Amino acid sequence: MMRFRMLVLILAILATTFMGRVAAQSPPVVAEQTQESGNKATYRLPPAKLKRAIEYSRKRMELGLGLTAWEMLQLLLLLRLGIATKMQGVAVKASGNRWGQGAVFVFLLLLVTSVLNLPLQIYGHHISLVYGQSVQHWGSWLGDHAKSFGLTYVVGLPLVMLLFQVMKKSPQRWWLWFWMPSMGFVVIGVFIAPIFIDPLFNQFEPLTQSNPALVEQLEKVVARGGIEIPAERMFLMKASAKYTGLNAYVTGFGASKRVVVWDTSVAKATPEEISFIFGHEMGHYVLNHIYRGMAFTAVVMLVLFWLGYRGVQLLLERYGAAWGIVEQRDWGALVVLLLVIAVFSFLSDPVTNGYSRSLEHAADVYGQEAMHGIVDDPQAIAVQSFQLLGEASLEDPYPNGFVEFWMFDHPSTSRRLAFAAGYDPWVAGEHPKYFKR
């Protein structure tokens, strides 16, 4: 067990190191922080809010690392303490049918890990309430978790059964054959999410129903892009029932593709700022980021499945007897596979988050260019929008560089705002990236 103990120790050291670096690099709350650098605008907060932003960002980072380490550690404990083997025994006694066994084992595994994760998740919602990022009451929050549990079970069980069936047919190549239908599940999931899954957690309505004037404004941005996003593909999400932040996003593909604007954005942002945020989302739409994201996911999943196969083989050879797991088709081997994938997923975060940041930056560029000719000063509108988004999300203007590299799936607000302030491809000698001059 030495390797696993070292893994957990390393994660704990990383968490401590990150916290120390954030504390060391977060500047003191003084007036100089709110000044601009030269003639370029900077993301800034008043001293009292800055202090809260630093505290909130630090706690979110600590919680994120804590959850990651705890999820790995709990899987290890399930193996080391023989709990996974006991759950396997319960499943085998409950049914002589393979599907019946799988249904029992997956339910027990999901139940145990959900209960173990609950204290940290409760703490996460608590700090969101304390720092004004959420207004969702506890009953609604628990209801969302119950829905997530049910969805995970309904979707996860057939995938697990398929995995073990493929393992039976091809013990050496299951990672490849299982990857193919898994990607099919991903594609189907992305397609149906905005139609069947998202409405389980939030309320949506056509944007034309609540704000036809805003739809007219957004249609100017659509016309500027030379594409078609019908008004019926624009939706308002009643985010204010749960959140205080601002957001808009593009989701689905093909017939399910749509743009969603949070009602908090409509309430707190000007039409011009919402147009820029929409332009960013339209950039995802135009630049095919959903398809590119799915292709990138396919590559990452293939690598993770291969590493999972290799990791399970090595761990069962060394620790299988001690854990009571003889082969990879034992139900308890699922816990081993989840542990291996969790470790390598964490280690791959810089790659996946880096790719996500590149897509978000491209959408920022597109959104700002799309504003040209619609608003008088696209740079000023972009700067105002990022300032508003940062304040609403209580984002630290001075995130630790290494934490941003490892954990951020968007560029920091400071970077986005600074880029927007300096980006003007319409001046002499410059060229827009996505639009003709």
C-alpha positions, -999 to +999 in steps of 0.1 A: +000+000+000+030+023+001+024+037-034-012+047-024-001+062+008+025+082-011-002+093-035-025+106-007+005+122+010+015+140-022-020+153-027-021+166+009+013+183+003+000+198-029-030+212-012-010+227+016+015+241-009-012+257-030-028+273+000+005+287+011+012+301-023-022+317-026-017+333+009+018+345+000+009+358-034-024+375-026-014+412-022-024+431+008-057+451+006-044+486-001-056+514-024-029+508-049-046+476-060-075+496-075-053+517-097-049+511-134-017+499-149-006+525-174-034+532-198-047+497-198-077+488-176-074+462-150-099+440-131-102+456-097-123+454-066-129+478-037-109+468-006-137+451+014-149+431-016-113+422-025-108+407+009-139+386+006-129+376-030-095+364-018-111+344+011-138+329-011-113+319-039-090+303-013-118+283+003-131+271-031-096+260-041-091+242-008-125+225-012-117+215-048-084+199-038-100+184-007-128+167-027-103+154-053-080+139-026-110+126-006-125+109-036-093+090-042-087+082-006-122+069-001-119+045-030-086+033-016-102+028+018-131+008+002-104-016-011-080-016+018-108-022+044-125-049+024-157-029+020-156-033-018-154-071-014-182-071+011-204-051-013-195-076-039-206-104-016-239-088-009-245-084-046-237-120-054-260-133-026-288-110-037-291-124-071-278-152-093-283-131-123-254-109-135-277-079-141-292-082-107-257-084-091-246-053-111-277-034-101-271-041-064-233-034-065-235-002-085-263+011-061-243+003-030-211+018-044-229+050-055-247+052-022-215+048-001-195+073-021-223+098-022-227+097+016-189+100+021-188+130-002-218+147+014-200+166+042-176+184+019-204+191-006-225+205+023-196+227+032-193+239-004-229+250-005-225+266+029-196+288+018-216+297-014-244+309+008-221+328+032-203+346+004-235+354-015-229+332-045-260+311-039-295+317-026-307+281-030-323+268+002-312+235+016-343+215+006-339+224-030-301+217-028-307+182-014-334+176-040-309+184-068-284+159-052-311+133-051-319+139-088-281+136-096-279+104-077-308+089-097-295+101-130-260+087-123-275+054-114-298+052-144-270+061-168-242+044-150-257+010-145-260+001-182-225+015-188-211-007-161-229-038-174-216-030-209-181-026-195-181-060-178-196-077-208-169-063-230-143-074-205-156-109-208-155-109-246-121-092-249-100-092-216-070-075-233-087-050-255-118-040-236-105-005-231-107+001-269-140-017-275-157+000-245-144+034-255-165+033-287-199+029-272-189+052-243-184+080-268-218+072-282-232+078-247-213+111-246-227+123-279-263+112-269-258+129-235-247+162-251-277+161-274-304+153-249-290+173-220-307+207-228-340+189-236-344+164-209-317+168-182-312+205-177-349+212-171-348+188-142-326+212-123-336+247-136-366+264-152-363+276-188-385+297-210-381+312-245-363+345-243-389+361-266-415+354-240-398+375-213-377+400-231-385+404-268-365+437-269-333+418-258-340+392-286-340+421-311-307+433-297-291+398-299-304+393-334-281+422-345-252+402-331-264+371-350-267+391-382-232+405-377-219+369-375-237+361-408-252+330-393-287+318-382-296+313-346-334+314-346-351+333-318-367+299-307-331+287-300-327+315-274-337+307-238-339+324-205-329+303-174-344+312-141-310+312-123-320+337-097-338+310-078-305+294-069-276+317-080-265+353-079-237+351-105-241+360-142-238+335-170-248+326-205-238+294-224-243+274-256-254+238-253-265+208-273-259+203-310-279+198-341-316+200-334-310+206-296-284+233-300-294+265-282-281+296-264-291+302-228-290+335-209-294+336-171-321+359-158-294+373-134-275+385-164-306+402-178-312+419-144-277+431-137-261+438-171-269+464-197-281+453-232-247+460-246-229+439-220-254+411-226-247+414-263-210+409-257-216+379-234-240+365-261-213+372-288-189+351-268-214+323-267-221+327-304-184+323-309-186+288-294-215+282-317-198+295-349-164+280-341-178+245-335-164+243-300-190+217-290-178+193-317-142+201-311-148+195-274-163+161-280-134+152-303-109+162-276-130+143-250-128+112-272-090+113-272-087+119-235-112+091-228-093+067-249-060+074-231-077+072-197-093+038-205-060+024-217-043+037-185-072+023-165-067-011-181-030-011-174-034+002-139-060-024-130-038-052-142-008-040-122-027-033-090-046-066-091-014-085-096+001-068-065-028-062-042-057-083-056-052-111-031-052-087-001-083-069-014-101-101-022-104-092-058-092-120-080-097-107-115-109-076-134-144-091-140-150-092-102-174-064-092-149-050-068-125-044-097-148-015-107-135+004-076-099-003-087-107+011-122-124+042-107-094+048-085-069+046-114-090+068-136-095+093-108-057+096-103-049+100-140-078+124-145-064+146-118-029+145-134-045+153-168-063+184-155-036+208-168-041+195-203-079+194-203-082+228-186-056+243-209-076+232-239-108+246-224-090+279-217-079+281-254-115+277-266-128+303-241-101+328-253-111+322-289-147+329-280-137+361-262-119+372-294-149+364-315-173+381-291-153+413-291-150+414-328-187+407-333-194+439-313-177+461-340-203+483-357-230+474-331-216+493-301-195+525-302-166+510-282-163+472-282-132+473-260-150+493-233-181+471-234-159+440-231-140+455-202-172+465-184-186+430-190-156+412-175-156+436-146-192+428-139-188+391-143-158+391-119-176+411-093-207+390-095-186+358-091-164+373-064-133+363-084-099+370-069-081+395-092-048+379-083-051+341-087-021+320-081-005+313-115+000+276-108-035+271-095-048+288-126-027+266-148-039+234-131-075+241-121-090+269-142-111+259-172-115+296-181-087+322-182-088+344-151-110+375-153-078+396-149-063+381-180-095+383-200-102+419-191-065+429-198-067+413-232-100+429-240-087+464-230-057+460-254-074+442-283-084+465-312-079+447-345-096+475-364-067+500-361-043+505-390-019+476-394-040+451-375-064+424-388-094+408-371-092+371-367-127+361-375-142+390-394-133+409-425-122+445-421 
